[in-house]
Amino acid sequence: MIQCLSIKIFCLICLIHPVDVFFASNGNNQVVYMTLVGSFPFNSFLSGVLSCIGTAVLAVCLRIQVNKENKEFKDLPPERAFADFVLGNLVLHLVIMNFLG
């Protein structure tokens, strides 16, 4: 039972990697688009890029907290780490929506 649970958590950690790649590539695509086309609504560009980068950073933090090999967060349950991730995303996107006006 415990071995199966640890395999499930490891698989969940592996699922976070494509999410990080998606957000990083999405932010990179926005920067490339801005350099090619221009940055007329600059606050929209900043909001989009900061949203992608911030979500990628929060996903990396989630991966670090859920990883059982990390000795700093071994007492932290995965549910608490996910709640931190959701709350951090909520605050991040509320700030970004406020920045858009």
Secondary structure, 3 states (H helix, E strand, C coil): CHHHHHHHHHHHHHHHHHHHHHHHHHHHHHHHHHHHHCCCCHHHHHHHHHHHHHHHHHHHHHHHHHCCCCCCCCCCCHHHHHHHHHHHHHHHHHHHHHHHC
